[in-house]
Amino acid sequence: MKTTTAVESVPFAPPAIGAEEIAEVIATLESGWLSTGPRVRRFEAEFAAYVGAAHAVALNSCTAGLHLALLAAGVGPGDEVITTPLTFCATANVIVHAGATPVFADVDPRTGTLAPAAVEAALSPRTRAVIPVHYGGMPADVLAIRAITQPQGIVMIEDAAHCIEGIARGRKVGAIGDFTCFSFYATKNITTGEGGMLTTASAEAAEWIRTASLHGMTRPAWTRHQIGRPARYDVVLPGFKYNMTDLQAAIGLHQLAQIEVNYARRAAIARAYDEAFADLPLGRFAPPPAGSRHAHHLYMVLVDGRAGITRDEAAERLAEAGVSTSVHFHPLHLHSYYRGRFGYSRGAFPVAEQLADTVLSLPLSPALSDAQVDHVISVVRRIFGG
């Protein structure tokens, strides 16, 4: 990529919003229907078709999807749910919200994703579900985990917040586990500002989740409006306010239409980084295995002992040069709540801890210009190349 203009700063993950999204939002405002309605239903149908799932339910976050998936699976007090400590706090928080106990298992050092052998070692008679996380866009080895857990009746809920475009050994993420949950947060590969989607093969579970996402009502407002006359509804469970609005879906529809174009741009930026950093003293994650596709949500390097500086020092130098970075993630078992309530301490999951101490995420977004990408490359090479 060739620099065409001077660059002073590079944001970490600016959203790629086009004229189509803006026009659809305006049309939604002018339609007079802003909450859950026809655009949400259309977004659900098109998203389900994209990932090859039988059913999709649009929600206000990936967190809502994870929570409702646990409840739909019957997870509750006395149960254990295995997941990774190298993830955002929502992955484990929802287990606590369901009344169950999060049980962490270590990750594969090559990918940062949940290690199947560690899952097997963490199983107990109380294990009810497992939540693999597709870390940074790298598909977790869900087929191997599925082979371990499915014979025991353990539910798989995939956290695919980073992995909308992912393929795991020939199978599209979103059509593998019992439930798969996606994020449309501002920095994600598809954004609706805030939002999420849950996919499942179970019509019964999808219907329960749809009802639970809107107060437990049997007829939401759009359905009652379509009837054309006052319609009664029943509240069949004490549900939640987890629904997506048509304003959000208006953005999501056009984000989804551009998903492969935007994916190609992120993949091109990742390749440019790969080539430019190949000779630098930086650790790297392994590429996806044959038949799999990395969603390129994050571009991460490992600033370990070879670099001569710490990860935090590198982040400071990059910031001084106008390059925004992030860390994915501080391991969950070392956060105050999980240390205090469940007694975790450093050393419990050494691979996750080592990665968390050294991982650094660089700017990656289809909204980045060639000049911005070149600036990132130049600064990284100056810092690590001497």
C-alpha positions in Angstrom: 0.0 0.0 0.0 1.4 3.4 -1.0 1.1 6.5 1.1 -0.8 9.3 -0.7 -1.0 11.9 2.1 0.4 12.7 5.5 -1.2 11.0 8.5 -1.1 12.3 12.0 -3.3 9.7 13.8 -4.9 6.3 13.1 -8.0 5.3 15.1 -8.2 1.7 16.3 -11.4 0.5 14.6 -13.5 3.2 12.9 -16.9 2.0 11.7 -17.4 1.8 7.9 -20.7 3.6 7.4 -21.9 4.5 3.9 -24.6 6.4 2.2 -26.9 3.4 2.1 -27.0 3.0 5.9 -27.7 6.7 6.3 -30.5 6.6 3.7 -32.1 3.6 5.4 -32.0 5.2 8.8 -33.7 8.3 7.3 -36.3 6.1 5.6 -36.9 4.3 9.0 -37.4 7.6 10.7 -39.9 8.7 8.0 -41.7 5.4 8.2 -43.1 6.2 11.6 -42.0 2.7 12.9 -38.8 2.9 15.0 -38.8 -0.1 17.3 -38.9 -3.8 16.5 -40.7 -4.2 13.2 -40.3 -5.1 9.5 -36.6 -4.1 9.2 -35.7 -6.3 12.2 -37.5 -9.3 10.7 -35.8 -8.7 7.3 -32.4 -8.4 8.9 -33.0 -11.7 10.8 -33.9 -13.5 7.6 -30.9 -12.2 5.7 -28.5 -12.9 8.5 -29.7 -16.4 8.9 -29.2 -17.0 5.2 -25.7 -15.6 5.3 -24.5 -18.0 8.1 -26.7 -20.9 7.0 -28.7 -21.1 10.1 -32.3 -22.2 10.4 -33.3 -19.3 12.7 -31.9 -15.9 13.8 -33.2 -13.6 16.5 -32.0 -10.0 16.5 -31.2 -8.6 20.0 -29.8 -5.5 21.6 -26.4 -7.1 22.2 -24.3 -10.3 22.0 -24.5 -10.4 25.7 -28.3 -10.7 25.6 -27.9 -13.6 23.2 -25.5 -15.4 25.5 -27.7 -14.9 28.5 -30.9 -16.0 26.7 -29.1 -19.0 25.1 -28.1 -20.2 28.6 -31.6 -19.8 29.9 -33.1 -21.5 26.8 -30.7 -24.4 27.5 -32.0 -24.7 31.1 -28.8 -23.6 32.7 -29.2 -22.4 36.2 -28.1 -22.7 39.9 -25.9 -25.7 40.6 -24.7 -26.0 37.0 -21.2 -25.3 35.6 -20.4 -23.7 32.3 -16.9 -24.0 30.8 -15.4 -21.1 29.0 -12.1 -19.3 28.3 -10.5 -16.7 30.6 -9.1 -14.9 27.5 -12.3 -13.1 26.5 -14.5 -10.0 27.3 -16.2 -10.1 30.7 -19.7 -10.6 29.2 -18.9 -14.2 28.3 -18.6 -15.1 31.9 -20.9 -12.5 33.4 -23.9 -14.1 31.7 -23.1 -17.4 33.3 -23.3 -15.7 36.7 -26.5 -14.0 35.7 -28.0 -17.4 34.9 -27.2 -18.5 38.4 -24.5 -21.0 37.2 -20.8 -21.2 38.0 -18.2 -20.2 35.3 -15.4 -22.8 35.0 -12.4 -21.5 33.1 -10.2 -23.7 30.9 -6.9 -22.7 29.4 -6.3 -21.8 25.7 -4.2 -23.0 22.8 -1.0 -21.0 22.6 -1.1 -21.1 18.8 -4.6 -19.5 18.5 -5.7 -18.1 21.8 -8.9 -20.1 21.6 -10.3 -22.6 24.1 -8.1 -25.8 24.1 -10.2 -29.0 23.6 -8.0 -30.9 26.0 -8.4 -28.2 28.7 -12.2 -28.5 28.2 -12.1 -32.2 28.7 -10.0 -31.8 31.9 -12.5 -29.3 33.2 -15.6 -31.5 32.8 -17.5 -32.5 35.9 -20.9 -34.1 36.6 -22.3 -30.5 36.9 -21.1 -29.3 33.5 -24.2 -28.2 31.6 -22.8 -26.0 28.8 -19.6 -24.9 27.1 -19.0 -21.4 25.6 -16.1 -21.4 23.1 -15.0 -17.9 22.0 -13.8 -17.3 18.4 -11.0 -15.1 19.5 -10.1 -12.1 17.4 -11.8 -13.7 14.4 -9.9 -17.1 14.7 -12.5 -19.9 14.8 -12.2 -22.0 17.9 -11.8 -25.7 17.4 -15.5 -26.2 18.0 -15.7 -29.5 16.1 -13.2 -31.1 18.5 -14.9 -29.5 21.5 -18.3 -30.7 20.2 -16.9 -34.2 19.9 -16.0 -34.2 23.6 -19.1 -32.5 25.0 -22.0 -33.6 22.8 -22.0 -37.2 23.8 -22.5 -36.1 27.4 -25.5 -33.8 26.5 -23.5 -30.6 27.1 -24.9 -27.6 25.2 -22.5 -25.6 23.0 -23.1 -21.9 22.9 -20.6 -20.2 20.6 -19.4 -16.6 21.4 -18.9 -15.4 17.8 -18.7 -11.6 18.7 -15.5 -11.5 16.6 -16.3 -14.0 13.9 -19.3 -13.2 11.7 -17.4 -14.3 8.5 -15.6 -17.2 10.1 -15.5 -20.8 8.8 -14.4 -23.6 11.1 -13.0 -26.6 9.2 -15.5 -26.2 6.3 -18.5 -25.2 8.4 -19.8 -21.7 8.7 -19.8 -20.2 12.2 -23.4 -19.7 13.1 -24.5 -23.2 12.0 -22.4 -25.5 14.2 -23.3 -25.2 17.9 -26.7 -25.3 19.6 -26.6 -21.5 19.8 -24.3 -18.9 18.3 -24.2 -15.3 19.4 -22.8 -12.4 17.4 -22.1 -8.8 18.2 -22.8 -5.6 16.2 -21.1 -3.2 18.6 -19.5 -0.1 17.1 -16.1 -1.8 16.5 -17.4 -5.1 15.1 -17.2 -6.4 11.6 -20.9 -5.5 11.2 -22.2 -2.7 13.4 -25.6 -1.4 14.3 -24.1 0.9 17.0 -25.2 -1.6 19.6 -26.8 -4.9 18.8 -26.5 -8.6 18.4 -27.9 -11.7 16.8 -28.5 -15.3 18.0 -28.7 -18.2 15.6 -30.0 -21.7 16.3 -31.3 -24.8 14.5 -34.1 -25.1 17.1 -37.5 -23.5 16.1 -38.7 -24.0 19.7 -35.7 -22.3 21.2 -35.8 -19.5 18.7 -39.5 -18.8 19.6 -38.8 -18.9 23.3 -35.8 -16.5 22.9 -37.9 -14.1 20.8 -40.6 -14.1 23.5 -38.1 -13.8 26.3 -36.3 -10.9 24.6 -39.4 -8.7 24.8 -40.8 -8.9 28.3 -42.2 -12.4 27.7 -45.1 -11.1 25.6 -46.8 -13.3 23.1 -47.5 -10.5 20.7 -45.0 -7.6 20.3 -46.2 -4.2 19.1 -45.4 -4.8 15.4 -47.5 -8.0 15.4 -50.4 -6.3 17.1 -50.1 -3.4 14.6 -50.2 -5.8 11.7 -53.5 -7.3 12.9 -55.1 -3.9 12.3 -57.2 -3.8 15.4 -56.7 -3.9 19.1 -55.2 -7.2 20.0 -54.6 -8.8 23.4 -51.3 -10.3 24.3 -50.3 -12.6 27.1 -47.2 -12.5 29.3 -46.0 -16.1 29.5 -42.7 -15.6 31.3 -40.9 -12.7 33.1 -38.9 -11.7 30.1 -36.2 -9.1 29.4 -35.9 -5.9 27.3 -33.4 -7.4 24.9 -35.0 -6.6 21.5 -33.4 -4.9 18.6 -35.0 -1.8 17.0 -35.7 -1.1 13.3 -33.3 1.9 13.6 -30.5 -0.5 14.4 -31.6 -3.0 11.8 -31.7 -0.3 9.2 -27.9 0.1 9.6 -27.4 -3.7 9.9 -29.1 -4.5 6.6 -26.6 -2.5 4.6 -23.7 -3.6 6.7 -24.6 -7.2 5.9 -24.9 -6.4 2.2 -21.3 -5.1 2.3 -19.9 -7.8 4.5 -17.8 -9.6 2.0 -16.5 -6.4 0.4 -15.5 -5.1 3.9 -14.0 -8.5 4.8 -11.8 -8.4 1.7 -10.5 -5.0 2.7 -9.7 -6.1 6.3 -8.0 -9.3 4.9 -5.9 -7.1 2.6 -4.8 -4.9 5.5 -3.9 -8.0 7.5 -1.8 -9.4 4.6 0.0 -6.0 4.3 0.8 -6.2 8.1 1.9 -9.8 7.8 4.3 -8.9 5.0 5.6 -5.8 6.6 6.2 -7.3 10.0 7.6 -10.7 8.9 11.2 -9.9 9.9 10.4 -8.1 13.2 10.9 -9.7 16.6 7.2 -10.1 17.3 5.2 -13.2 18.2 2.3 -14.2 16.0 -0.7 -16.4 16.2 -0.9 -19.4 13.8 -3.0 -19.1 10.7 -6.3 -20.9 10.6 -6.2 -24.6 9.6 -7.2 -25.9 6.2 -10.9 -25.4 5.4 -11.2 -22.5 8.0 -11.4 -18.8 7.5 -10.2 -16.2 10.0 -12.8 -13.3 10.2 -10.0 -10.7 10.7 -11.8 -8.9 13.4 -8.5 -8.1 15.2 -4.9 -8.0 14.1 -2.8 -9.0 17.1 0.9 -9.3 17.7 2.7 -10.7 20.7 5.2 -8.3 22.3 7.3 -10.8 24.2 10.9 -11.1 25.3 12.2 -10.9 21.7 11.0 -7.3 21.3 13.3 -5.7 23.9 10.4 -3.7 25.3 7.2 -4.6 27.1 3.8 -4.6 25.5 2.7 -1.6 27.5 5.8 0.4 26.5 5.1 -0.5 22.9 1.5 0.7 23.2 2.8 4.0 24.7 5.2 4.6 21.8 2.6 3.8 19.2 0.2 6.2 20.9 2.9 8.9 20.9 3.1 8.4 17.1 -0.7 8.6 16.7 -1.4 4.9 16.4 -4.3 3.7 18.6 -4.1 0.2 20.0 -6.0 -2.1 22.4 -5.4 -5.2 24.5 -7.6 -8.3 24.1 -7.8 -9.2 27.0 -6.9 -8.9 30.6 -7.8 -12.5 31.7 -11.1 -12.8 33.4 -9.9 -14.9 36.3 -7.6 -12.1 37.4 -10.4 -9.4 37.5 -11.4 -8.4 41.1 -14.8 -10.0 41.0 -13.7 -13.4 39.7 -10.7 -13.5 42.0 -12.8 -12.6 45.0 -15.8 -14.8 44.4 -14.2 -17.9 42.9 -10.7 -17.7 44.4 -8.8 -17.6 41.2 -5.2 -16.3 41.2 -2.3 -15.9 38.8 -0.9 -19.2 37.6 -4.2 -20.9 37.2 -4.2 -20.6 33.4 -0.6 -19.9 32.4 -1.1 -19.9 28.6 -3.9 -17.3 28.8 -1.9 -15.2 31.2 1.2 -15.3 29.0 -0.8 -14.2 25.9 -2.7 -11.5 27.9 0.6 -10.1 29.1 2.0 -9.7 25.6 -0.9 -9.3 23.1 -1.4 -6.0 21.4 -4.1 -5.3 18.8 -3.3 -2.9 16.0 -5.7 -0.7 13.9 -7.9 -2.8 11.6 -11.0 -1.6 9.8 -12.2 -1.3 6.2 -12.6 2.4 6.9 -8.8 2.8 7.2 -7.1 4.5 4.2 -4.0 3.2 2.6 -2.1 6.2 4.1 -3.3 5.2 7.6 -2.2 1.6 7.1 1.2 2.7 5.8 1.6 4.9 8.8 0.9 2.0 11.2 3.4 -0.1 9.3 6.0 2.7 9.4 5.6 3.3 13.1 5.7 -0.4 14.0 8.8 -1.0 12.0 10.5 2.0 13.6 9.7 0.8 17.1 10.5 -2.9 16.6 13.0 -2.8 13.7 15.5 -0.3 15.3 
